[in-house]
Amino acid sequence: MSKWEETRLLAKIAQMYYIENLTQSEISKKLGIYRTTISRLLKKAREKGIVEIVIKSDFGECLELEKLLESKFSLKEAVVIPSTDEQNEIILKQMLGKAGAEYLKRIVKDGDVIGFAWGTTMAAVANALSDCNSISANIIPLVGGPGNIESEYHVNTIVSKVASAFKAKGHYLYAPAITAEKETKKAIMNDNNLRSILELWNKVNIAMVGIGAPIKSSNLIWSGYFGNKDIEFLKKVNAVGDICSRFYDINGNIINSDLNDRTIAIDLEKLRNIEYSIGVAESLEKVPSILGALNGRFINVLITTERTAKLLIELNNNM
């Protein structure tokens, strides 16, 4: 076949497939060419530039950021929502919540054990759930919840809303995130009421968590949950973030301390090995926290904003 004839045939097949909307089988019958050959020629038409596929979307830059994040951090998926400097914290939180809710709706199925952390971002996800399919699943807390915060942000409230949205079974944890003494934690962990939650922590296959920046904006600081001694220790060991009230540094190393011994929450090591560990977070001050979580492999899905994604990639490139 001459070069001219090949080019003409490639253009003809592309015209029939992309413009006339014929199937590969229909083109095969019309032209008397094997269907497998049609598929190969369509691929060749793209390679030679006869066919150029252009995706027209306002999400173009976000999709590129998603691809870059997925590649750099070996993520199962990244979801980057458009953002501008003009958007305030409330709007961004609502956007994150909606993105988290839509992602969860896409992946859930019967038999799942779905765990949630607590805080404003998780509450935004729970509040954004609507038109959900009913599933036979268990919805559980991944961490205790302090009693001195607004009830909307408490882990049990969040679990209740998610369970209601999916018509699934909710389980509740009546314990603080961090106890004042190690002995108090031991007593709570040995209580029969906690046994079913501990068993479910070993079965969780979907975790949805916020990411805190403990020195500046952590939920724990915000709720006045620990004192100056704890804060000074976190600074000393270069803690950059927390997930489920468990702390780590920029390289993803877990910080073991007296705080850890007093924490009632799923272990970070477990998050490394579950099917979906979804981190939902954004903001300038949380960029190191998110990077530490990615380096530690505590999350394999990241939902964030365009602005945060750019800063995250920049920080990683500069390290």
RODO-2510 file (C-alpha; in nm, 4 decimals, decimal comma):
residues 319
     n   res          X          Y          Z
     1     m     0,0000     0,0000     0,0000
     2     s     0,1399     0,3380    -0,1019
     3     k     0,1874     0,6128     0,1553
     4     w    -0,0908     0,8146    -0,0129
     5     e    -0,3348     0,5218    -0,0025
     6     e    -0,2506     0,4452     0,3597
     7     t    -0,3080     0,8072     0,4614
     8     r    -0,6373     0,8158     0,2702
     9     l    -0,7524     0,4920     0,4375
    10     l    -0,6570     0,6156     0,7830
    11     a    -0,8498     0,9401     0,7236
    12     k    -1,1520     0,7504     0,5887
    13     i    -1,1674     0,5120     0,8856
    14     a    -1,1229     0,8026     1,1301
    15     q    -1,4032     0,9947     0,9553
    16     m    -1,6361     0,6970     0,9790
    17     y    -1,5547     0,6288     1,3443
    18     y    -1,5273     0,9763     1,4980
    19     i    -1,7603     1,1836     1,2748
    20     e    -2,0158     0,9340     1,1444
    21     n    -2,0215     0,7429     1,4762
    22     l    -1,9992     0,4000     1,3135
    23     t    -1,8767     0,1166     1,5339
    24     q    -1,5545    -0,0662     1,4545
    25     s    -1,7613    -0,3713     1,3565
    26     e    -1,9707    -0,1643     1,1138
    27     i    -1,6571    -0,0146     0,9555
    28     s    -1,5102    -0,3638     0,9266
    29     k    -1,8145    -0,4877     0,7310
    30     k    -1,8264    -0,1794     0,5074
    31     l    -1,4591    -0,1864     0,4117
    32     g    -1,3953    -0,5606     0,4278
    33     i    -1,1171    -0,5174     0,6841
    34     y    -1,0773    -0,7235     1,0001
    35     r    -1,2117    -0,5506     1,3128
    36     t    -0,8757    -0,5926     1,4904
    37     t    -0,7121    -0,4124     1,1965
    38     i    -0,9629    -0,1254     1,2264
    39     s    -0,8621    -0,0805     1,5902
    40     r    -0,4936    -0,0796     1,4961
    41     l    -0,5486     0,1727     1,2148
    42     l    -0,7437     0,4082     1,4428
    43     k    -0,4519     0,4030     1,6846
    44     k    -0,2124     0,4723     1,3951
    45     a    -0,4289     0,7654     1,2806
    46     r    -0,3828     0,9229     1,6236
    47     e    -0,0094     0,8540     1,6252
    48     k     0,0369     1,0162     1,2802
    49     g    -0,1621     1,3242     1,3819
    50     i    -0,4484     1,2583     1,1411
    51     v    -0,6742     1,2482     1,4457
    52     e    -0,6230     1,4924     1,7307
    53     i    -0,8366     1,4491     2,0406
    54     v    -0,9003     1,7716     2,2301
    55     i    -1,0827     1,7646     2,5614
    56     k    -1,2669     2,0927     2,6093
    57     s    -1,3088     2,1451     2,9809
    58     d    -1,2626     2,4064     3,2496
    59     f    -1,0900     2,1319     3,4503
    60     g    -0,7900     2,0996     3,2174
    61     e    -0,5302     2,2330     3,4616
    62     c    -0,6848     2,0434     3,7513
    63     l    -0,6713     1,7187     3,5550
    64     e    -0,3016     1,7758     3,4860
    65     l    -0,2416     1,8368     3,8563
    66     e    -0,4297     1,5163     3,9389
    67     k    -0,2137     1,3199     3,6981
    68     l     0,1031     1,4723     3,8435
    69     l     0,0004     1,3987     4,2037
    70     e    -0,0944     1,0423     4,1172
    71     s     0,2414     0,9867     3,9495
    72     k     0,4600     1,1546     4,2128
    73     f     0,2970     0,9899     4,5137
    74     s     0,1723     0,6607     4,3650
    75     l    -0,1861     0,7541     4,4484
    76     k    -0,4847     0,5451     4,3537
    77     e    -0,6542     0,8725     4,2604
    78     a    -0,6263     1,2472     4,3144
    79     v    -0,9239     1,4823     4,2957
    80     v    -0,8323     1,8490     4,2486
    81     i    -1,1124     2,1043     4,2578
    82     p    -1,0720     2,4486     4,0962
    83     s    -0,9931     2,7253     4,3422
    84     t    -0,8926     3,0904     4,3501
    85     d    -0,7436     3,3201     4,6123
    86     e    -1,0766     3,5033     4,6299
    87     q    -1,2666     3,2031     4,7685
    88     n    -1,3059     3,2115     5,1455
    89     e    -1,2546     2,9230     5,3857
    90     i    -1,6251     2,8454     5,4144
    91     i    -1,6701     2,8133     5,0377
    92     l    -1,3588     2,5982     5,0015
    93     k    -1,4731     2,3711     5,2854
    94     q    -1,8099     2,3228     5,1184
    95     m    -1,6416     2,2435     4,7866
    96     l    -1,4130     1,9903     4,9539
    97     g    -1,7085     1,8339     5,1313
    98     k    -1,9005     1,7984     4,8057
    99     a    -1,6008     1,6434     4,6277
   100     g    -1,5456     1,4011     4,9157
   101     a    -1,9133     1,3047     4,9222
   102     e    -1,9265     1,2417     4,5466
   103     y    -1,6090     1,0326     4,5591
   104     l    -1,7465     0,8222     4,8443
   105     k    -2,0755     0,7669     4,6610
   106     r    -1,8806     0,6427     4,3584
   107     i    -1,6758     0,3762     4,5376
   108     v    -1,8998     0,2369     4,8153
   109     k    -2,0581    -0,1066     4,7859
   110     d    -2,2288    -0,3718     4,9942
   111     g    -2,0017    -0,5283     5,2552
   112     d    -1,7799    -0,2229     5,3062
   113     v    -1,6563    -0,1125     5,6460
   114     i    -1,6258     0,2654     5,6160
   115     g    -1,4385     0,4641     5,8788
   116     f    -1,4519     0,8377     5,9491
   117     a    -1,2402     1,0793     6,1489
   118     w    -1,3894     1,3946     6,3029
   119     g    -1,3663     1,7683     6,2431
   120     t    -1,5001     2,0413     6,0171
   121     t    -1,3910     1,8815     5,6894
   122     m    -1,5443     1,5445     5,7727
   123     a    -1,8625     1,7227     5,8786
   124     a    -1,8656     1,8988     5,5388
   125     v    -1,8446     1,5599     5,3646
   126     a    -2,1282     1,4160     5,5740
   127     n    -2,3458     1,7249     5,5172
   128     a    -2,2927     1,7062     5,1397
   129     l    -2,4181     1,3479     5,1055
   130     s    -2,7478     1,3308     4,9182
   131     d    -2,9254     1,0967     4,6762
   132     c    -2,7161     0,8036     4,7991
   133     n    -2,7890     0,4435     4,7074
   134     s    -2,8693     0,2169     5,0008
   135     i    -2,5830    -0,0153     5,0917
   136     s    -2,5384    -0,2979     5,3398
   137     a    -2,2293    -0,1603     5,5125
   138     n    -2,0874    -0,0641     5,8511
   139     i    -2,0021     0,3005     5,9193
   140     i    -1,7578     0,3449     6,2082
   141     p    -1,5529     0,6064     6,3953
   142     l    -1,1763     0,5823     6,3481
   143     v    -1,0978     0,7948     6,6518
   144     g    -1,2558     0,9067     6,9760
   145     g    -1,4155     1,2491     6,9937
   146     p    -1,3692     1,5278     7,2451
   147     g    -1,6761     1,6480     7,4266
   148     n    -1,5919     2,0184     7,4132
   149     i    -1,6613     2,0836     7,0446
   150     e    -1,9772     2,1611     6,8527
   151     s    -2,1758     1,8408     6,8140
   152     e    -2,1839     1,8783     6,4340
   153     y    -1,8098     1,8075     6,4179
   154     h    -1,8120     1,5128     6,6605
   155     v    -1,7234     1,1768     6,5057
   156     n    -2,0455     1,0121     6,6250
   157     t    -2,2549     1,2844     6,4614
   158     i    -2,0648     1,2396     6,1369
   159     v    -2,1025     0,8598     6,1487
   160     s    -2,4754     0,8975     6,2154
   161     k    -2,5249     1,1288     5,9150
   162     v    -2,3251     0,9031     5,6807
   163     a    -2,5060     0,5906     5,7992
   164     s    -2,8408     0,7646     5,7491
   165     a    -2,7464     0,8840     5,3989
   166     f    -2,6584     0,5301     5,2843
   167     k    -2,9180     0,3571     5,5052
   168     a    -2,6257     0,1602     5,6490
   169     k    -2,5456     0,0469     6,0042
   170     g    -2,3736     0,3058     6,2228
   171     h    -2,1447     0,2212     6,5141
   172     y    -2,0487     0,4720     6,7824
   173     l    -1,7461     0,5313     7,0008
   174     y    -1,8091     0,6900     7,3391
   175     a    -1,4521     0,7773     7,4274
   176     p    -1,2208     1,0786     7,4012
   177     a    -0,9601     1,1077     7,1276
   178     i    -0,6867     1,1586     7,3875
   179     t    -0,7073     1,0730     7,7558
   180     a    -0,5365     1,2633     8,0332
   181     e    -0,3589     0,9492     8,1608
   182     k    -0,2350     0,6259     8,0030
   183     e    -0,4265     0,4245     8,2603
   184     t    -0,7524     0,5837     8,1510
   185     k    -0,6929     0,4737     7,7939
   186     k    -0,6130     0,1196     7,9074
   187     a    -0,9359     0,0987     8,1013
   188     i    -1,1403     0,2243     7,8052
   189     m    -0,9664    -0,0110     7,5588
   190     n    -1,0465    -0,3076     7,7848
   191     d    -1,4124    -0,2155     7,8105
   192     n    -1,6551    -0,4506     7,6339
   193     n    -1,8281    -0,1535     7,4667
   194     l    -1,5139    -0,0852     7,2646
   195     r    -1,4507    -0,4422     7,1528
   196     s    -1,6758    -0,4314     6,8458
   197     i    -1,5114    -0,1078     6,7272
   198     l    -1,1630    -0,2574     6,7657
   199     e    -1,2701    -0,5581     6,5592
   200     l    -1,4091    -0,3314     6,2876
   201     w    -1,0831    -0,1307     6,2788
   202     n    -0,9206    -0,4529     6,1572
   203     k    -1,1821    -0,4867     5,8823
   204     v    -1,2113    -0,1273     5,7576
   205     n    -1,1571    -0,1026     5,3797
   206     i    -1,2525     0,2626     5,3268
   207     a    -1,1219     0,5386     5,5535
   208     m    -1,2046     0,9048     5,5086
   209     v    -0,9870     1,1373     5,7123
   210     g    -0,9008     1,5008     5,7517
   211     i    -0,5396     1,6119     5,7838
   212     g    -0,4422     1,8451     6,0660
   213     a    -0,1502     2,0832     6,1097
   214     p    -0,0947     2,0337     6,4841
   215     i     0,1110     2,3395     6,5662
   216     k    -0,1222     2,5949     6,4080
   217     s    -0,4624     2,4655     6,3070
   218     s    -0,5078     2,1136     6,4315
   219     n    -0,8546     2,0240     6,5519
   220     l    -0,6864     1,9329     6,8802
   221     i    -0,5385     2,2799     6,9274
   222     w    -0,8602     2,4387     6,8083
   223     s    -1,0650     2,2480     7,0642
   224     g    -0,8198     2,3113     7,3468
   225     y    -0,7668     1,9395     7,3804
   226     f    -0,4056     1,9326     7,4911
   227     g    -0,1756     2,1666     7,6776
   228     n     0,1466     2,3595     7,6328
   229     k     0,3619     2,0592     7,7249
   230     d     0,2148     1,8565     7,4389
   231     i     0,2489     2,1468     7,1971
   232     e     0,6151     2,2020     7,2882
   233     f     0,6878     1,8330     7,2414
   234     l     0,5327     1,8350     6,8934
   235     k     0,7460     2,1336     6,7974
   236     k     1,0594     1,9657     6,9332
   237     v     1,0112     1,6508     6,7223
   238     n     0,9124     1,8510     6,4111
   239     a     0,5588     1,7176     6,3886
   240     v     0,3877     1,8559     6,0788
   241     g     0,0533     1,6826     6,0790
   242     d    -0,1956     1,4500     6,2387
   243     i    -0,4486     1,2007     6,1110
   244     c    -0,6991     1,0663     6,3620
   245     s    -0,5021     1,2489     6,6347
   246     r    -0,1846     1,0510     6,5567
   247     f     0,1177     1,2571     6,4569
   248     y     0,3976     1,2324     6,1998
   249     d     0,6820     1,4379     6,0518
   250     i     0,7383     1,5716     5,6978
   251     n     0,8942     1,2420     5,5897
   252     g     0,5965     1,0425     5,7070
   253     n     0,7652     0,8990     6,0154
   254     i     0,5152     0,8225     6,2906
   255     i     0,5871     1,0061     6,6157
   256     n     0,5703     0,7717     6,9129
   257     s     0,5283     0,9500     7,2418
   258     d     0,3287     0,9828     7,5576
   259     l     0,0555     1,1373     7,3416
   260     n     0,0396     0,8242     7,1301
   261     d     0,0031     0,6128     7,4438
   262     r    -0,2989     0,8220     7,5432
   263     t    -0,4682     0,8243     7,2018
   264     i    -0,7789     0,6201     7,1231
   265     a    -0,7720     0,5862     6,7457
   266     i    -0,6909     0,3485     6,4650
   267     d    -0,3149     0,3015     6,4133
   268     l    -0,1668     0,4882     6,1175
   269     e     0,0011     0,1661     6,0019
   270     k    -0,3429     0,0196     5,9327
   271     l    -0,4253     0,3064     5,6973
   272     r    -0,1290     0,2085     5,4792
   273     n    -0,2835    -0,1271     5,3992
   274     i    -0,6511    -0,0626     5,3325
   275     e    -0,8212    -0,0394     4,9944
   276     y    -0,9131     0,3294     5,0084
   277     s    -0,7527     0,5697     5,2545
   278     i    -0,8935     0,9066     5,1503
   279     g    -0,7389     1,2299     5,2739
   280     v    -0,9527     1,5433     5,2353
   281     a    -0,7641     1,8653     5,3068
   282     e    -0,6580     2,2052     5,1738
   283     s    -0,4926     2,5341     5,2785
   284     l    -0,1472     2,6873     5,2727
   285     e    -0,0602     2,5913     5,6300
   286     k    -0,1621     2,2280     5,5717
   287     v     0,0692     2,1735     5,2722
   288     p     0,3524     2,0224     5,4863
   289     s     0,0916     1,8143     5,6730
   290     i    -0,0454     1,6738     5,3471
   291     l     0,3055     1,6062     5,2155
   292     g     0,3949     1,4175     5,5341
   293     a     0,0782     1,2074     5,5002
   294     l     0,1663     1,1255     5,1396
   295     n     0,5264     1,0407     5,2274
   296     g     0,4033     0,8134     5,5062
   297     r     0,1586     0,6407     5,2693
   298     f    -0,1198     0,7017     5,5208
   299     i    -0,3483     0,8023     5,2336
   300     n    -0,3745     0,6625     4,8816
   301     v    -0,6431     0,9063     4,7626
   302     l    -0,6126     1,2835     4,7983
   303     i    -0,8975     1,5315     4,7591
   304     t    -0,7748     1,8915     4,7646
   305     t    -0,7915     2,2281     4,5893
   306     e    -0,5995     2,3521     4,2870
   307     r    -0,4116     2,6090     4,4935
   308     t    -0,3062     2,3532     4,7558
   309     a    -0,2058     2,0988     4,4903
   310     k     0,0312     2,3468     4,3252
   311     l     0,1932     2,4373     4,6590
   312     l     0,2224     2,0694     4,7484
   313     i     0,4062     1,9845     4,4275
   314     e     0,6316     2,2889     4,4700
   315     l     0,7229     2,1929     4,8275
   316     n     0,7945     1,8338     4,7264
   317     n     1,0200     1,9472     4,4393
   318     n     1,2154     2,1743     4,6737
   319     m     1,2857     1,9090     4,9349
***
